[in-house]
Amino acid sequence: MKRKLIAAVGVAAMITGVAACGSEGGEAAKNPKDRKETLTVWLMSDAQSTWPELVKDVNDQFKEKYPDVTVKVQYQQWADKAKKLDTALGGSNFPDVVELGNTETMTYILNGALGEIDPKKYDNSDTWIQGLKDTCAFEGKQYCVPYYAGARVAIYNTEMFKKATGSDAFPQTEDELLTAVGKVQAEYGKKDKRFSGLYLPGRYWYAAMSYVAAYGGKIAEYDEGAKEWKATLSSPEAQKGIQHYVDLVKKYNKGDQTKDEQDHANVMANEKAALIYGNGWEAGGVVDGKANGNPELEGKIKTAGMPGPNGKALPSFIGGSDLATISKSKVQDLGQEWISLFTSEKSQEVLASKDILPNNTKQLEPLKQKESTAPIANAVPDAWFTPIAPGWTAVEKDEVLEDMLLNVLKGTEVADATKKADTRINELINKAS
């Protein structure tokens, strides 16, 4: 796929002027023990709460080689990270290394914000998970390093299923699952009208697009002739998936159907739902008291592959994070070395030990056999991803998919809602933000 590199006005111009101050010569040529700069790293709060020992260990390793370099790790929240980063890039107080969600990377690649990296300098780069590697690549060059992967699975309360159905084994087909969910709903809905056998929020577009993928639909496709992306939610396949999803929301979600998935683990923790569809690590959040979870559910919450409407597993979104250096950083070489340590095979083993999917298929393989990670690890090979388009971040910020789903929930015909969504996506998807 060839696309013209579009540089955003302002950020790209500024970056071009200072790019020579990066890792080519200068400070990079010094003896490691002579380096006295500061390296600022932005990581998301997941690292602070779930694998802080890895951050400390990598910083200790880094300090052994660069004793007088100061590493400042600053933890960010997903809700406002992008806005903070955009503001920082427009000034002089920006990070040298940044963690990006894999749907965010293309925008920053296209506006020139990220420094190019050499994959050969990083462990297991020949087996990086394709869904992460692709989000870091543009026109044959690599601009970020896969950090960890994620996929969505069924997260269910085994006690509730067993009481209502007589078995805590998770159903293997969607028909069997919906029959079981109906029994759970009948059992627990008698006392609580707000109880959901299957809690699917109306604005949960990642889940809705999984059903689109199950029917063979896509959000958008690249038109080689026109050299641009075109939205395809109006296709018959995509419309079937959206209708199927909305029908599930209407029938089984007895809570607020207009919400998104941000608090669905808490809904389950409060025993208001028997089944949610979420990231594998969210199963831990259901029982973690420090994360508003319910410790009394310890041992009762399990994960399984989510069956789809076509007799196969429901295709999952391939989520995850990448790490990149900022192109106008004067210490790109230090940033690249820090990333190399943080994504080394040894570091990925730490993530895998916490049931976080590593960035490569080599270390992913053992997790396919482990009971706690098999559902999510096996969901990776057939996973789908959002369009790797210059304006995709703008589509997300505009909440086009969320608005489309809400409109259908409120009574708009799927054909009309998807046509409107396609029009808006086409206005945004080919423009670098």
C-alpha positions in Angstrom: 0.0 0.0 0.0 1.6 3.3 -1.1 0.4 6.5 0.5 1.9 9.9 0.2 3.5 11.1 3.4 1.6 14.1 4.7 3.4 16.3 7.2 1.2 18.2 9.6 1.8 22.0 9.5 3.6 23.2 12.6 4.8 20.0 14.3 6.5 18.6 11.2 8.1 21.8 10.3 9.5 22.2 13.8 10.6 18.6 13.9 12.5 18.9 10.6 14.5 21.8 11.9 15.8 19.9 14.9 16.0 16.3 13.6 19.8 16.6 13.2 20.1 17.0 16.9 19.1 13.4 17.5 21.2 10.3 17.6 23.6 11.0 14.8 27.0 11.9 16.3 27.3 14.6 19.0 26.2 13.3 22.4 25.8 9.8 21.0 29.5 9.6 20.3 30.5 10.1 23.9 31.6 7.4 26.3 28.5 6.1 28.2 29.9 7.2 31.5 30.3 10.8 30.2 26.6 11.1 29.4 24.8 13.5 31.7 21.5 14.2 30.0 17.9 13.5 31.2 15.7 10.9 29.4 12.0 11.5 29.9 9.8 8.5 29.4 6.0 8.6 29.2 4.4 5.2 30.1 0.7 4.5 30.7 -0.5 3.9 34.2 -0.8 0.1 33.5 3.0 -0.2 34.0 2.9 1.6 37.3 0.1 -0.5 38.7 0.8 -3.9 37.2 4.5 -4.3 36.4 6.4 -1.6 38.4 9.2 -4.0 39.1 9.9 -4.2 35.4 10.3 -0.5 35.1 12.6 -0.4 38.1 14.7 -3.3 36.8 15.1 -1.7 33.4 16.0 1.7 34.9 18.6 -0.1 37.1 20.1 -1.8 34.0 20.2 1.5 32.2 21.9 3.2 35.1 24.7 0.6 35.2 25.7 1.7 31.7 24.8 5.4 32.0 25.4 6.2 35.7 24.9 10.0 35.2 21.9 9.9 32.9 18.7 10.8 34.8 15.7 8.7 33.7 12.3 10.3 34.5 9.4 8.0 34.0 6.1 9.9 34.0 2.9 7.9 34.1 -0.1 9.0 31.9 -3.8 8.2 31.7 -5.4 7.1 28.4 -8.2 9.6 28.7 -6.0 12.7 28.3 -2.6 11.3 27.0 -3.1 12.2 23.4 -4.1 15.8 24.2 -1.1 16.2 26.5 1.2 14.8 23.9 0.0 17.0 21.2 0.4 20.0 23.4 3.9 18.9 24.5 5.0 18.4 20.9 4.1 22.0 20.1 6.5 23.2 22.7 9.8 22.4 24.2 8.8 20.2 27.2 8.1 16.9 25.4 9.0 13.3 26.3 11.9 11.5 24.6 10.1 8.1 24.7 6.4 7.7 24.6 3.9 4.8 24.8 1.2 4.9 22.2 -1.8 2.7 21.7 -1.6 0.9 18.4 -4.5 2.9 16.9 -2.6 6.1 17.6 0.7 5.5 16.0 -0.1 6.3 12.3 -1.1 9.9 13.1 2.3 10.6 14.8 4.2 8.7 12.1 2.6 10.8 9.3 3.1 14.1 11.1 6.8 13.4 11.5 6.7 13.2 15.3 8.3 9.7 15.7 12.0 8.8 15.1 12.9 5.9 12.8 14.2 2.8 14.5 16.1 -0.2 13.3 14.2 -3.4 14.1 17.4 -5.5 14.2 18.4 -3.7 17.4 15.4 -5.2 19.3 14.9 -8.8 20.6 12.5 -11.0 18.7 11.8 -8.4 16.0 11.6 -11.2 13.4 8.6 -12.6 15.3 6.8 -9.4 16.3 3.1 -9.9 16.3 2.0 -8.6 12.9 -0.9 -6.6 14.2 1.5 -4.5 16.3 4.4 -4.4 13.8 2.1 -3.1 11.0 1.0 -0.1 13.1 4.6 1.0 13.4 5.5 0.8 9.8 5.2 3.2 6.9 6.7 2.9 3.4 9.2 0.2 4.4 10.5 2.0 7.5 9.8 1.3 11.2 8.9 4.1 13.6 8.0 2.3 16.9 8.6 -0.9 18.8 5.8 -3.3 19.8 5.4 -3.4 23.6 2.6 -5.8 24.4 -0.5 -7.2 22.7 -4.1 -7.5 23.8 -7.3 -9.3 22.6 -10.8 -9.5 23.9 -12.4 -12.6 25.4 -15.5 -13.7 27.2 -15.2 -12.9 31.0 -17.8 -14.8 33.0 -19.0 -15.6 36.5 -18.7 -19.4 36.8 -20.9 -19.5 39.9 -23.8 -17.7 38.2 -23.6 -19.9 35.2 -23.5 -23.1 37.3 -26.5 -22.1 39.4 -28.6 -21.2 36.4 -27.6 -23.9 34.0 -26.1 -26.7 36.1 -22.6 -26.3 34.5 -19.8 -23.8 34.8 -18.3 -24.9 31.5 -18.5 -22.1 29.0 -20.7 -22.8 25.9 -18.9 -23.4 22.6 -21.4 -21.9 20.1 -23.3 -18.7 20.2 -26.7 -20.5 20.2 -25.6 -22.5 23.3 -24.2 -19.3 24.9 -27.4 -17.3 24.4 -29.5 -20.2 25.7 -27.3 -20.2 28.8 -27.4 -16.4 29.2 -31.2 -16.5 29.0 -31.3 -19.0 31.9 -28.8 -16.9 33.9 -30.9 -13.8 33.2 -34.1 -15.5 34.3 -32.5 -16.8 37.6 -30.8 -13.5 38.7 -33.2 -11.1 37.0 -36.0 -12.2 39.4 -34.5 -10.2 42.2 -32.7 -7.5 40.2 -34.3 -6.0 37.1 -31.0 -4.2 36.4 -29.1 -7.5 36.2 -27.7 -8.3 32.7 -27.0 -11.9 31.7 -24.7 -10.5 29.0 -23.6 -6.9 29.5 -22.8 -5.3 26.1 -22.8 -1.5 26.3 -24.3 0.3 23.3 -21.3 2.5 22.6 -18.8 -0.3 22.7 -17.6 0.0 19.1 -14.7 -2.5 19.5 -17.2 -5.2 20.3 -19.6 -4.1 17.6 -16.9 -4.2 15.0 -16.0 -7.7 16.1 -19.4 -8.8 14.9 -18.9 -6.8 11.7 -15.7 -8.8 11.2 -17.5 -12.0 12.0 -19.9 -11.4 9.0 -17.0 -10.5 6.7 -17.4 -6.8 6.9 -14.9 -4.0 7.4 -14.9 -0.4 8.7 -13.0 0.8 5.5 -10.9 -0.5 2.7 -8.0 1.0 0.8 -8.8 1.8 -2.9 -5.6 1.2 -4.8 -7.0 2.9 -7.9 -8.1 6.1 -6.1 -5.2 5.9 -3.7 -7.4 6.5 -0.7 -9.4 4.9 2.0 -13.2 4.4 1.6 -15.6 3.6 4.4 -17.5 0.3 4.0 -19.9 0.2 6.9 -22.8 0.4 4.4 -21.9 -3.0 3.0 -24.4 -5.8 3.6 -21.8 -7.8 5.6 -21.1 -4.8 7.9 -24.8 -4.0 8.3 -25.5 -7.6 9.4 -22.8 -7.4 12.1 -24.1 -4.1 13.4 -27.7 -5.2 13.5 -26.6 -8.5 15.3 -24.7 -6.5 17.9 -27.5 -4.0 18.6 -30.0 -6.9 18.9 -27.8 -8.4 21.6 -27.5 -5.1 23.5 -31.3 -4.6 23.4 -32.1 -8.1 24.6 -29.5 -8.7 27.2 -28.2 -5.4 28.6 -30.7 -4.4 31.4 -28.5 -1.5 32.5 -27.8 1.8 30.8 -27.5 0.8 27.1 -26.1 4.1 26.1 -22.8 3.7 28.0 -19.4 2.6 26.7 -17.3 -0.2 28.1 -15.1 1.8 30.4 -16.7 0.5 33.6 -18.1 -2.9 32.5 -15.6 -4.7 34.8 -17.1 -2.8 37.7 -20.6 -3.7 36.6 -19.5 -7.4 36.8 -17.7 -6.7 40.1 -21.0 -5.4 41.5 -22.6 -8.6 40.4 -24.8 -6.8 38.0 -23.7 -9.0 35.1 -22.7 -12.6 34.5 -20.8 -12.1 31.3 -18.8 -9.3 29.6 -16.7 -9.2 26.5 -13.4 -7.5 27.4 -9.6 -7.5 27.4 -8.2 -10.6 29.1 -6.6 -8.5 31.9 -10.0 -7.0 32.9 -10.8 -10.4 34.5 -8.3 -9.5 37.2 -9.9 -6.0 37.6 -13.2 -7.6 38.4 -11.8 -9.1 41.6 -9.0 -6.6 42.4 -10.1 -4.5 45.4 -7.6 -1.8 44.7 -9.2 -1.3 41.3 -12.8 -1.1 42.5 -13.1 -4.9 42.1 -14.8 -7.4 44.3 -12.3 -9.7 46.2 -15.3 -12.0 47.1 -15.4 -13.1 43.4 -11.9 -14.5 43.6 -11.8 -17.9 41.9 -15.3 -17.4 40.3 -14.3 -15.2 37.3 -12.8 -17.0 34.3 -12.1 -16.2 30.6 -13.0 -18.1 27.5 -13.1 -17.6 23.8 -16.2 -15.7 22.7 -18.2 -17.7 20.2 -19.4 -15.7 17.1 -22.6 -15.9 15.0 -21.1 -18.0 12.3 -20.0 -21.1 14.2 -16.5 -19.7 14.7 -14.8 -17.8 17.5 -15.7 -14.1 17.5 -12.8 -12.2 15.8 -11.1 -9.9 18.4 -9.6 -6.5 17.9 -5.8 -6.8 18.2 -5.0 -4.2 20.8 -1.8 -3.3 22.5 0.8 -0.6 22.9 3.9 0.5 21.1 7.0 2.5 22.2 8.6 5.2 20.2 11.2 8.0 20.4 10.3 11.6 19.6 12.1 12.7 16.4 13.1 16.1 17.8 14.5 14.6 21.0 18.3 15.3 21.4 18.7 11.9 23.1 17.0 9.6 20.6 19.9 7.1 20.9 19.3 6.8 24.7 15.6 6.5 24.1 16.1 3.7 21.7 18.4 1.9 24.1 16.0 2.2 26.9 13.2 0.8 24.7 15.4 -2.1 23.8 15.9 -3.0 27.4 12.2 -2.5 28.2 11.1 -4.8 25.3 13.9 -7.4 25.6 13.1 -11.1 25.8 13.8 -11.0 29.5 11.3 -8.1 30.0 8.7 -9.8 27.9 8.9 -12.8 30.2 7.9 -10.6 33.1 4.8 -9.4 31.2 4.0 -13.0 30.2 4.2 -14.1 33.8 1.4 -11.6 34.6 -0.7 -13.0 31.8 0.0 -10.0 29.5 0.5 -11.0 25.9 4.1 -10.4 24.8 5.0 -8.6 21.6 6.1 -11.6 19.7 4.7 -15.0 18.5 7.7 -16.9 20.0 6.9 -16.0 23.6 3.2 -16.0 22.9 3.2 -19.7 22.0 3.5 -21.0 25.6 0.5 -18.8 26.7 -1.7 -20.7 24.2 -1.4 -23.7 26.4 -1.8 -22.0 29.8 -5.4 -22.1 31.1 -5.5 -18.5 32.3 -4.2 -17.1 29.0 -5.2 -19.6 26.3 -8.5 -17.8 25.3 -6.8 -14.5 24.8 -3.5 -15.9 23.3 -5.5 -18.0 20.8 -7.6 -14.9 19.8 -4.5 -13.1 18.4 -3.9 -14.9 15.1 -7.4 -14.2 13.6 -7.7 -10.8 15.2 -8.8 -7.7 13.2 -7.5 -4.1 13.3 -8.7 -0.6 12.5 -7.7 1.0 9.2 -4.0 2.0 9.2 -5.0 5.3 7.7 -3.7 8.9 8.3 -7.0 10.1 9.6 -8.1 7.2 11.7 -7.3 9.0 15.0 -9.6 11.8 13.9 -12.4 9.2 13.3 -12.0 7.9 16.8 -11.9 11.4 18.3 -15.1 12.3 16.5 -16.8 9.2 17.9 -18.3 8.3 14.6 -18.8 4.7 15.4 -20.2 5.4 18.9 -22.7 7.9 17.4 -23.7 5.4 14.7 -24.4 2.6 17.3 -26.4 5.0 19.5 -28.5 6.1 16.6 -29.4 2.5 15.7 -30.2 1.8 19.4 -32.6 4.8 19.3 -34.4 3.5 16.3 -32.5 4.7 13.2 -32.4 2.0 10.5 -29.0 0.4 10.2 -28.8 1.3 6.5 -29.4 5.0 7.3 -27.0 5.1 10.2 -24.2 3.3 8.4 -24.6 5.6 5.3 -24.2 8.6 7.6 -21.2 7.1 9.3 -19.5 6.3 6.0 -19.9 9.9 4.9 -18.3 11.2 8.0 -15.5 8.6 8.0 -14.7 9.5 4.4 -14.4 13.2 5.4 -11.8 12.3 8.0 -9.9 9.1 7.2 -7.6 10.3 4.5 -6.4 13.5 6.2 -3.5 13.5 8.6 -4.5 15.3 11.8 
